[in-house]
Amino acid sequence: MFETSEDQELFQETTRRFLEAEAPLSKLRALAGSKEGFEPGFWRQGADLGWTSLVVPEDAGGGSVSGQGVLDLLLVAYEFGLHAAPGPLGPTNVVAAALGRWGRAEQQAGPLASLIAGEKIGAWAFAEPAPNAGLGQIDLSAEASGGGYVLNGIKTPVEAGGQADYLLVTARDGSGLSQFLVPADTPGVTVRPLNGLDMTRRYAQVEFRDVRLGSDSLVGEAGGADGAVQWLLDLVVVVQLAEMVGAMQWAFDTTLEWSFNRYSFGRPLASYQEIKHRFADMKMWLEGSYAITEVAARALQDDAPDRSEQVSAGKFYVGRHGGELMQDCVQLHGGIGVTFDHDLHIFLRRVTTDIPVYGGPAEHANRIVSILEA
């Protein structure tokens, strides 16, 4: 488990009880066919619990439980994974964090306040189609025009892109990377829903065709967003890591219980030596995932010099072993493990979806190499 203070333990327990009551697995199955994947009332209640304000500075309207917002968000994300909970936790927190740190006063007073209250949804339009997929090049262009900017390009996959009221768009202009806050109903913005593996997560392709924006849509300095983009990438990956660890914990506990209750040739499945060895491997991967995820979160919280290396090391490790652990759990369940009626596939879908989004293990290994070489 992650190291927590008493206040954090209470916060985590409150989140856990709320998710158990409001997001049981039976409700997730019911939400699978819905357009949004979550209920607006559920998200507003979560915002009231503090899910959307943790990484927003206090002077911008945010606040955390412990004074360490990244670590508090880590606990919420873990509970999301442990319950396969619905809702745009990662993307909304990324947009809120960006506006809280680099947004203009009017962006903080309007859009940011509505995101924190759970009244609006934010999505980060960062990734682009191949060959720029994952952690590739940003090619969506922002050309200066008439005192504003014109955006052209495609972003995909964008989590909550079809449900978002505001899009935080990462674009390239003549001097570097810039970020823009774009209302989803801006003329020239076209959102196309994508088919996804996760039961409640929704992804979209968002096309920007001659989208005209005023200079007041800039979030931060024009052409100077490279550092901000890397920080936001580290933040959303930490959220992913915590979610994956939570889902892995559910799968491990459920499979361990099953192996003691399932008899084969008159003996519990767990009594066989080969099964014991597989559980030992899975336990090692799980504990390693807890450790490397917490190290990455603390490096981000402290803005350590090796922050990005630690975060990418976490995605590399958990991305490799998380998927393997989940597949082992499916295999150990036998035939029932591959049925739709068993809940295991809900958590398998969450982990399998998280692995490639915002860069897979190989891409994060390359990111580490690039940082060290630089």
N, C-alpha and C positions, 0 to 999 in steps of 0.2 A: 504494500500500500504506500501511498504518498505520505510524506511527513506533513502534519498539519498542526495548527494551533487550536485551542479550544473554540475560538470564534469560527474558525474555518470548519471544524468538525460539526458545529451546529448548523452552519450554512449548508454544508454538504448533506447533512441529514434532512434538513428542510427540503432541499431540492429532491432528494431521493423519495421522500414521502409524497411529495407533490406528483412526481412522475409515476409512482406506483398507483396513485389514485386517479390521475387524469390521463395517463398514457399507457394503460395496460396493453399487452400484446394483442388482445382481442380488438382493441380500438385501432391498432396499427394495421391490422388486416382489413378493417372496415375503411381505413383511409387510403388503402393501396390504389383504389380506383378513382380517387378524388383528384381534381385538377391541382389543388394547392398542396396536398400532402400533409397539411396540418390545419388546425382550427384557429381562426383569428383570436377568439376568446382565450384559448389555451396560451397563445403567444403573449397576449397582453398580461395575463396572470404571471407568466414567467418573467416578463419585464418588471412587474411589480416586485418580484423576488430579487431583482437586481441583475438578471442575466445579461442585460444589454448595456450596462453602465460601468462594468468592472474595469475596462481598459481605457476609459475616457477620463482625462484629468478633471479634478474637482472644480477648477475654475471654468470648465466648459460644461458643467452640469453633471459630471459623472461622479463616481465614488465606488470604493471597494470595501470589502469586509475587513481585511487585514492590513490595508495600506499597500498590499502587493497584488495588484489587480490581475496580473498574468497568472499567478499561482491560484488565485480564487477562480478564475475562468477555467483553469486546468481541472479543478474539481467538478465544475458544472459539466464540462465536456466529458469527463470520465463517467459521470452519471448518465449522460446522454448515450454513451456507448453501452453501458451496463443495461440500459433499458431499450436500446435501439430507438430512442425518442425522436419524434418528428420536430421540425422547426428549423429555421435558417440561422442557427447559432453562429457558425463560422462566418458566413458572408456579412451578416448584419453587424457583428462585432468588428470586422475589418473596416467597414465603412464608418462606423461610429468612432473607431480609434483614429482613422485618418482625419475625420472632421474635427475631432477633439484636439488633435495635435497640430494640424496644419490648416484647418479650415478658417474661413473668414468669419467675422462676427455674425453676419447675417445668415451664414450657413449653419452656425452653431445655434442661433436663436430659433431657426425654423426647422430645416431638415433633421439636424442632429437631435433636437429636443423631441421630435416626433419618433425618431428611431429608438431613443432611450425609453420613451413611454410605451413602446410596443404598438403604436398606432400606424406606423409605416415600416416597410421592409427595405433593406438595402442589399445590394449584390455587387460583388467585385468583378468587373469585366477585365480580366487579366490574361488568361490563356488564349492562345490563338490556334487555328488549324495547322495541321502538318504542312510544311516541315518545321513550323515554329511551335509545335505542341509541347506541353509540359513546361519546362523551364527554358524554352527557346527564345528566339528573337522577338521583340515587340515591333511589329510592322504597321499597326494601325496608325494612320498619320493624322497629325493635328497641324493644319496650315493656318498661319496668321492671315486674317482677312477682315478689313474694315473695322479694326479695333477689337475684333473677337477671333474666333477660331472656327475652322471647318473640319469635322472628323469624317474619315473614310476608312473602312476596314471591317473585319469580322472578328468577333470574340466567341470562343467555344472551347470547352463547355463552361457555362456560367451557372453556378449553383444559385437557385432561386431567381434565375433571370426572368422567368415568366411571372413570378409573384412579386417582383420588386417594384417599389415606387420610385426608388433612386438607384442609379447605376454609377458606381465609381469606376471610371474608365481610365485605364493606363494606356497612354499614347506616346508616339515619338514625334517630336518636332525638330526643327533644324539644329537645336543645341543640346538635345538629350531627351530624357523622359519627362512627361508632364502628366498630371492627373486632373480629371474633370469630374464634377458632379453633374450628372445628366438625368433629369426627370425621364422616367421610362416612356412617357407619352410625347416626348419631343418629336416633331416632324423629322422623318428620315430614319428613325429608329425602328427596326423590324425584329420582332422576337419570334423565333421558331422553337417550339418545345421539342426536346429530344427524348427518345426512349432510354430509360435508365434501368439499372439492375436493382437499385435500392427500392424498398417498398414505399418509402415516404419522401425521399429526397427527389427534388425536381431539378433538372438541368435544361439549359436552352442554348441555342445559337443566337447571338445578337449581332445584327448587321447594322452598320452605320454608313449611310449613304448621303453625302453632302449635308451632314448634320451641323447646323449653324448655332454657335454658342457665343454668348457674351464673355468678356474677360472675367466677369464676376463668377463664372463657373469653375475657374481654376481652383484647385485645392493645393495650396503651397506655391512655390516659386516656379515659374515657367522654365522648363528645361532642367530643373534642379531636383527632380523627384527620384533620382536613382536610389539614394539612401533610404528614402521613405518606402519605396517599393520593396526593397530587400527586407526592411523591418516588418512590413505587413505580410510578406511571404513567410517570414519566420513565425509570425503570430498565427497565421492560419494553419501552418504545418503543426505547430504545437497543439492546437485544438484537435487536429486530425489524430495526432499521436495518442492523446488522452482518450479520445473516442475509441480508437482501435484497441487500446489496452482494456478499456471497460468491456468491450464486446468479447475480447479474448478471455477475460475473467469469467464472464457468463458462460461461455462455451466450455471452458475448462471445468468449472464447478458442475455444470449440468452433466458433462460426459463422465466425470469421476463418480458422481452419484449413480449414474446409469450402470457403470461397470461393476459396481458392488451389488446392484440389484438384479443384473442380467446374469442368468446361469447358463453355462455351456458345459455339457457332459457332466452335470452334477456339481459343478464348481462355479463360484462367482467369476465373471470375466476378469475382474481385477486381480485374481490370484495367479494368473499366468505370467511367467517371467517376461516374455516379450512385451506384454501389455504394460507391465511395471516399468520396463525400460522406456517405452514410448511416453508414459506419463512423466517419467523423470526428465526426459528431453523437453517436453512441453512446459513443465514447471520451470525449468532453467530459462527457456525463452521468455516465459511470462514475467519472471522476476527481473530478467535483464531488460525487458521492455519497460517495466516500471522505473527502473533505475535510470536508464538513458533518457526517458521522457522527462523525468523530474530534473535531471541535469540540464536538459535543453530548455525547460521552462524557466529555471533559475538563471540561466545564462541570458535569456531574453529579458527577464525581469530586471536583472542588474545591468543590462546592456554591456555585457562582458565583451572584451576584444575578440574572443573566439566564438561569439554568439552564433553566427551562421554556420560555422563548422559543427558546433554541437547539435544544432537543429537538424542539419542535413545528415549527421551521423545517426541521429534518432530515426529519421525517415528511412535511412538505409537499413538499419537493424530491424525495426518494427515492420517495415514494409516487406522484408524478406521472411522473417519468422512468424509474423502475424498470419499471413496467408497459409503458411505450412501448418501452424497450430490449428487453424480453423478446419483445414482439410483433414487433418488427423482426427479431429473430433467427429467429423462426418463419417469417416471410415469406421471408427470405433463404435458408432451407433449401429452399424450394419445397415440393412435395408431400410429401416425406419428413418435413418438419417438423411435419406434422399427423397423423402416424401414432403409434399407441400403442407400436410397437416402438422408435422413436427415444427417447432419454433426455431430450430437451429439455423435453418436457411435464412431467416430474417437477419441474424447477426452475421452470417457468412456474407450476405449481400452488402451489409454496411462496410465490413472490412475490405472486401474485394473492390468496392467502389472507391474507398479512400486511398488504396495503394497507388493507383496511377495519377490521381488528381493532384495538381500542384507539384508534379514531378514524382516519378517512381524511384525505386532504389538506385537504379543505374544512373539516372540523371542527377540524383543528389550525391552519388559518389563522384561524378564528374564535377559537380559544383565544389566539393571539398578540394579536389585537385586544383581547380582553377583558382580558388582562394589562396591556397598554399603557394602556388606558383607566382601569384601576383604579389 
